[in-house]
Amino acid sequence: MADSRNDIRDDADLPVVVATPDPKNVQELTQYVTVLLQQMQERFQTMSDQIIARIDEMGTRIDDLERNISDLMTQAGPEETEK
């Protein structure tokens, strides 16, 4: 079984580009905040996509487990209940 934890990117891999670290006027401050918000949105979107992918994978695994349990129960045949 493959371990999908290795395909998750670390936040350190994401590029960090800041407009101006020390804004001098309102325009630079606006640009700085805009870029910062865009970066946050991109990171949240990446994390959201990763979470959804893991949930989908978990759903598939649960479906497989249910199918395997059903197959095992069918192979075992009907059990007599003791009274």
Sequence and secondary structure as in RCSB ss.txt:
>XXXX:A:sequence
MADSRNDIRDDADLPVVVATPDPKNVQELTQYVTVLLQQMQERFQTMSDQIIARIDEMGTRIDDLERNISDLMTQ
AGPEETEK
>XXXX:A:secstr
   GGGGS  GGGS    S SS  SHHHHHHHHHHHHHHHHHHHHHHHHHHHHHHHHHHHHHHHHHHHHHHHHHH
H       
